[in-house]
Structures are given as structure tokens and as C-alpha cells.
Amino acid sequence: MPTNITMPALSPTMEEGTLANWLKSEGDMVEAGDVIAEIETDKATMEVEAVDEGKLAKIVVPAGTEGVKVNAVIAVLLDEGEDESDIDLSDVEKKTSENKSEPAKEPENEPKKEDDSKKAKSEEAPSDTKKAASQAQTQQTSSRDSGERIFATPLAKRLAKDKGIDLADVSGTGPKGRIKKADIENFKGGSKANAINTQDANIHSGSVSAQSSGPDAKALSDMLGMEYTELPNNNMRKVVARRLVESKQTVPHFYLTVECQLDALMAARKDINDAANGEYKLSVNDFIIKAAAQALKAYPAANVAWTDEAVLQYKHADISVAVATPNGLITPIVKAAETKGLKEISAEVKDLATRARDGKLKPEEFQGGTFSVSNLGMYGIKEFDAIINPPQACILAVGAGSKQPYVSGNDVKIGTFMNCTLSVDHRAVDGAVGAEFLQFFKRYIENPVNMLV
């Protein structure tokens, strides 16, 4: 019987993705293991392999389709001896619809008919398009006034939510006034009162829900005539934004800052790079990753994650390294970093960062991690507080090194110092534990030779 190819779950948190591209066409023969499509997830573009052999008889979801739910049927494969007549399209559609948002049901009661005078004017409308628009507006108004449900396609609802558009302000052009994707995309206005009231409510309450994007910036900007260019949010940015809001609202952050002297580290780095004769080049960040891993090995009480049942203490220091990409922030992982030398860490970070920017990381290369490092020193940032990356309990924010005077004995000298701020989940790591970890980290940074033993 025909084999349904479904949208795979390429990560534990993936609920939907974009079917970016089909690499096979209808009618092509495929073998098990052949790459047939590319899926854009919240973190990267992944290749989908066929798990069976046969003929790609029907592509159900076209390339470029966004918001495809996990396990939705995207294509149908036929085995030898089968043909298109064996495909039960109703069954395919049923299984696909089960993985989509529940479609709106038809209203039990039709909106009240217009009176004869309005009906006569409607019949005199110069075009069917205007007539349809008028009927759509009438139905939407009727639904709002009577408190009935406003009918819209699942995609239109999702787009409206992403754009902060109130469906009650949109006129649907679909059958019986149903709001479609095009209606949301072409929506230029907005309820001005709603925009102002929403903003005012958020300002005075001082809170925004985890699912809200805050005040309706678009509606307010339109109302005030502010010029702007819309830069659509891709899947990665949407997921990162949602997780950051979730982290700040659900994880009790506290912050600890330590100052580290870098003179010994800078001298060691120069000696190592000079001896490498161009074969490799260590960065300060490579030392920071190694120092963090060694500190977690020496003081595992900080290498933990919170669950309601227990605190998980990890055996290895899997260091997530924050990398900025054109599509948003991603954190590839240097696994068991405490077991690796500086040269190996340096090469691995360069490779991971390059593939992260190209969207070529595998799920296991950016999922997980026990501790994060975010370094903005190269941008001249002296100090900052980073947001924890759940379920991890700690993230280290690294600032730029700068020269400053300090007292050594009875002398005043000039040294290079760097501020590092540890953001901590107070449920899993107490203040004393965070402070102890930073002391271990400081010792390794200020005495890098200790990383070698």
C-alpha cells in the first residue's frame, strides 16, 4: 500500500517547520537514504532522507510552505506494482488535517439578511468583487456585534497573532466572509483604539504575557504615520524570542560579577601562537571556554539543571557557545570540553561557528549543553548580563579586556582586566555556589598553566 512521508520532528522542541525545498520531483524513483527535501527548523536547514524506496507519486505540501506541523503528510510514496489509483487522497487529507489547527466550523446560523433597501443597493454594486467585500464586511460586523466566533483559516490566525492583528478588525474575502492569509498580509489598518489601549495597559501593568509581543507597534506606528520597513521574522528568531521571554519570566535569575586579570593569559596565548607558526591561532575565547570547563570539572555543583523532581548534576562540561548568525542567535556545543586541549577547542569552535552561520549544524550539535558562554568583548562591551538558556542553570557573560592601574604591594602597575558576569538559576544554584564557581574560573583564567594539568 502507499507509504505516507510525514513532516519529521528534527528536534525535541520542534512543533512545526518550513518545507524549504523539494530535491525530488513527482514521478522520481527514490531509494532508502536518498535526500528528498530540505526542512527549515527553528535553528537550521536540515535534510530529510527517505526511509523507504519507491516512486514519489504525490507531493502534498509544496516547497516554501511555512508552518507545516510535525507528522503532517507531506508526500506519498508508491511501491513497485502500485499506481496513483491506489492513493486514497481523502485519507491523506484526513491525516494531514489532524496535524493542523482545527479548522473553523461553518456557522450554525447565517447572519441576518439585510433589509430590502440595503439589498437593493447591494444588487446595484458595479462589480462582484465589491459585492463580495460588502457581504464579508457585513458578516464580520454581525459576528462581532453578536459575540459569535470570527471565522478564519488556521494560517490566517497564526499570521494575525504573529503580526499582532486583531481578527475583529479584518474583513475576510473568503467564502462567507472567512479571513484568509491574503487578508492578513494585505491588512494595512488596525484598531487605533485597541493599539493605544493595549499599549497603555501594558505600560501601567508593567507586564507582558509570554505569548504576547507587547504593545502593537505596527498599529501604533501606522496611526502616527511613522515610516518603517518590515523585516519578517524567520522561525529561528520567533523561537529564540519565545524562549527568551519564557526564560526571564519563569527562571529566577541572579547575577554575580568577577574581575579577572588577563596578563598571564595574554602572554601564554602569544607564546603558543608564535610557536604554532601559523598552523593554528588561539583566541581569548578559547581560553575562556577551557577555563569554564575546568572550573565545572573542579566544582560540579554549578554544572546542573533544575527539574521539579531533582537537580541534575552533569558528569561532563558541555559548553554552549553563543554565535550570532544572519538568522539569529544559536549556541553550538563543545562537548566534554574539560577533556579537550586548547588547540582542539579552537578548531572545533571555528568549525561549529562557520556551519552555524551557514545553517548546516546537526541537531545534536546545538541541542543540549550544560553551561553557556556569551562573549561580546570583541565589540568593546565592558560588562553585560546574559539571559539563561533553559534548561541550563548558568550562562557566563564575558566583557572586553581593558588596561587599568592596579596596586601590587607598594607599587601601582598597569594590567589588563576583564569583567565576567554569571547569570544563575537560583532554583538550582545558590548564591554561594555561583560565587565559588567564579573563584575556580578566575584561578584558571589568571593562571592558565593550571588548565594543562
N, C-alpha and C positions, 0 to 999 in steps of 0.2 A: 504494500500500500504506500501511497505518497508519504514522504517524510517532511514534516514541518521544520524549517530552520527558524529559530526564535532569537530574539534580542538577548545576548548573553549578559550576565552580571559580571563585569570585569573588575569590580572591587566590592568589598563588603557593604559599602555605603551607597553604592550606585542604585538609583531607582529608575533613572531614565537616561537616555543619551541621544546624540545626533548621529543618524546614519549618514556619514560624510560622503562615502563613495562606494560604488559597486565596482569590483575588479573583474567580475564575471558578468556576462550578459545572458538574457533568457535564451535557452537552447544550447548553451555551452555545457560540455561534459566536465565534471569535476571529480577529483579523487579525494579520498580522506586525507586531510592535512593541507589541501590547497587553500591559499588565502583567497577569500571570495569577497571580502568587504572591509571597509575601514570605519571604525566607530569612534566618534569623539566623545570622551567621557569628561568628567569634571576636572581631570588632571592632564590628560594626554590623548593623542590619537592612537588607537590600538587596532591591530589587525585581527580579523575574525577568520578562523580556519574551519573548513568543512569537516564534520565528524563522520560523514558517510560519503559514499560515492554514488554517482548517478547524474541525471541531467537536470540542470537548473531550469525547471519548467516555467515557473512564475515568480516574478519579483513583486511582492505585495507592498513593500514600503520603498518608495523611490529614493534615490540619492538626494541628500540635502534636507531630509525630513528631520525636524527637531522634536524633542520631547517624546521619543519612542520609549514606551515603558519596557522594563525588563520582562522577558518571557513573552512579549508580543510576537506574533508570527511575522517574519519579515520576508520570507521566501519559501517556496515549495520545491522539493527535490523528488524526481521520479526515478524509480529503479528500472532495471532492464525489463522490457516487456510491458511497461506501463506507458500510458499516454495521457494527454491533457484531459480526456474524458473521465479519468479516474480521480481527478481533483474535485473534492467537494468544497466549492467556494463558500457555501453557507457555513460549513464547519470552520473554515479558515477565518471567515469574518467573525464568527461567534467567539473563537478563541482569542482573536485579536482584540475584540471589543471588551472581553473580560479583563484585559490588562490596560484598558484605558479608563479615564474618568467616566462615571456613569452618565450616559447621555441624558439630556433633558427630555422628560416625557411630554407628550402633547397635552395641552391644557384641556381639562375636562369640560370647561365651559368656554365657549367662544366669547370674545369681548362683545359688549353690546353694540348693536348696529347703530350707525349714525342716523339722525333724523332725516326726513325726506329732503329738506333744503340742503343739508351738508352732502347728502348722497348725490343730489343733482349737480352740485358744484364739483364733486369729485369726478363725476362722469364727464364733465366738461374739461377735465385736465388735458393739456395738449399732448401728453405722452404717457406711455405705460410706465416709464421709469419714475416720473413724478407721482403717478398714482400709487405705485408700489411703495415709494418712500413715505407718502402720506399715510397709507394704511399701516406701515411699520411703526411710524411715529404714534399713530392713534393707539395701536395695541400696546406699545411700550408705556405710554401715558396711562392707559387703562390699568395695566398691571401695577404700576407704581401707586396709583391712586387707591386701588383696591387692596394693596398689600400682597398681591399674588406674586409668584415667582417670576423672575425675569429670565427669559429663555435665551441661551447662548451655547455655542459649541464648546466642548472642553478646551480646545486650543484657544478660543477667544477668551475664555475665563482666565486661563493661565497668563496670556499676554496682558490682559487688563490688570491682573494682580501685579505682574512684573512692572508695568508702567504706572501703577498707582491710579488707574482709571476706574471710576465708579460706573458699573454697568448701567445704572439707572440713568446716566447722562448720555448714553449711546443709543442711537437709532439703528435698529437692525434692518438689514436689507435681505435677509434670508427668508425662507418660507414662513409665513405667518409672523413676520417680524423678528425671527430669531437672529441674534447677533453672531456675525461670522468674524473670522480672522481679519478680513479686509476692513471691516467696520472699525476694529480697534486700531489697525495700522493707519487708517485714514482719519482717525478722530483727532481733531485739531483743538477743540474747545475744552470744556470742563466746567464743572460746577464751581463757580468762583466762590460762592458762599462756603461750599464744602472745603475748598482749599484753604481759605482763611480760617475757618472754624477748626479744621484738623490741625493746622499749624499752631493755632492759639492753644488748643487743648494739649498738644504735646509739649509746648513750651512751659505752660503752667503746671502740668503734672510732672514734668521732668522725666518722663519715661516713654519708651517706645517698645512695643511688643517685639518678640523675637521674629515674628513673621512680617512685621511692618518695615517699610523702608523709610519711615519717618514722615515728616511733612511732605505734602505733594509738591515737590519742587517744580515739576513741569507745569502743573495747573497755575501755580502762583507766578511762574515766570511768564507764562502766556498772558495772564491777566495784567501784569505790569509792563508788558511789552519788552521784556528783557531778551536780547538776542543770544542764541546759543546754537551749538551743533550737537546733535545726538550721537553718542558713541555706544552702540548696542553692547550689552553685557553678554559675554560668552559664558558657557557652562562653568568654566573654572572660576571666573570672578563671582558668579552667583553663589556657588558652593562655598568659596572662601568667605564671602560676605556673611552668609548664613552661619557658618561655623564660628566666625569671629564674634558675631552678636551673641551666639549661644554661649561661647566661652566666657565673655565678660559678664553675662547675666546669670550664669549657673555655677561658675567656678570662683570661689573666694580667693582673689589674688592678693598677695602682699609682695613687697619689693625690698631687696637688700642690695646695697651698692658697696663694692670694694675697689680700692685703688691699687693697681699693680705697677711696679717699676719694670720697664722693658729693656733696660740697658744690657743685661746679660743675655737676654733672648736675642736682641738685635745683633750682638756680637757673634753669638753662636750661629745665627742664621747666615750672617755674612761669611763666616769661615766655611760653613757647609756648602753654600752656593759657590764660593770661589773654588772649592775642591772638586765640585761636580763638573767643572769645565764645560758648562752649557748643556749637559745631559738632562738635567732637571733643575728646577728652581723652586725652593720652598717659599711659601708666603707666611706672613704672621698668622693668618687664619689657620694654616696647617698646624702650627704650634698650639693655637687655642683649642682646636678640636682634640688634639692629642692630650693636652693638659686636662680638659674636661673629662675625657675618657679615663685617664689615670686617676683623677680625683674621685670619679664614681666607683672605680675599682677599689680604691683605698677606703672609700666611705660610702658603701652601697645603700645606706639609709636614705639617700637622696635619689637613688635610681629606682623610682617606684611609680605606681599608678594607683588611683583610687577606684574602688568598686564599693557598692553598698555592703557587700558581704565580707570583703577583706581588702587589705592593701597588698598589691602585687609588687614584690621586690625582684627585680630582674638580675639575671646572672651575668649578662653582657651589657656593655655600654654601646648601644646602637644610636649613634649621633645623627640626628636630622639636621641638615644644613640648609638654611633658608636661601633660596635662589630666586632672584627676580627674573621673570620671563615676559615676553610681549603679551602673553595671555593672563598673567597674574603670578602670584607667589606660589612656589612649590618647594617641598622640602625633601630632596633625595637623601638617602640614608647611607652613612658609612657604618656598616655592621661590624660588631665586635671590635670597635676602634682601639680598645685597650690592648689588643693583640697585634696591632699593626705598627710598623715603623713610620716615621715622618715622610720618607720618600714614597711609601706605598699609599699613605693617606693623601698626599699631594696629588699623585697620579689619579687616584680614584675620584677625588673631588673634582678635578678638572674634567674627567670623562663624564661624570654624572651631571655636572653643570651644563656641559655642552649638549648632551642629549635631552636635558630638561628644557632648554631653550628651543630645541628642535621638536619637542613633543614626542620624543622617542623612548621615554622611560617605560620599563615594565612595571606592572602594579606592585610587585614585591620590592621594587627599588624605591618607592616613595610611600608605601603604606607601613604603618607601624612606627618603629623608633621608640626609644625610651627617654630621650633628652634632646632638646633643640638648641642650636646656636644661631643667632642672628647678628651679623656683623655689618654695621653701617659706618665703620671707621674710614673706609675708603672715600666716603662722601663728606668727610670732615665733621661728622656728627660726634660731639663730645660725649653725650650721655643720653639714653632713652630707656623707656620701659616697654618691653615687648609683651604681646598677648600670648598666653599659654595655648599650646596646640593640643587639645584633648585627644586621647585620654592621658597624655603625658602630664607630669606634675610640675615640670620645671622647664624654663627657657632662659638662656643666658643672652642678654643684650650687650654687645661689645661696641664701645666707642673708639674714637680715634686716639692714637698716641700723640702726646704733645710734650714739648720741653718746658720744664718749670724748675725753679730753685727749690732745694730741699736742704735740710740740716743733717750733716753727718759728723757726729762728735761735736767738735767746736768749729767746724768749717761749714760754709754754705757752698753747695755744689749745684750743678745743673744736671738734671736727669730727664729721661723720657718716661712719662706715666700714662696709664690707660685706665679709664673707668669701665667697670663691668657691673651690670645690674641683673640680678637673678629675680625673675618673676616666679612665684611659687604658689602652688595649690595648697592652701592651708589645711585642707582636709587630710592630705597625705603626708605633708612635710611641715613640721612645726618650725617656728622661728629659729630655735637653737640649731635644729638640723640643717636648715638652709645656711646659717652663719658658719657652721662647722664645715660644710661642703666648700664654701667660698675660701676658707682658710687653706684647705688642701689645694684648691685650684690656684690660689695665689702663690703657694710654695712652688708648684710646678712651673708656673709662668716666670717667676723671679729666679728660679734655679733650674733651667731647662735640662741640665745634665741629669737631673733626677728622673727624667722621663725615659732615660736609656737603661735604667736598672729596675 
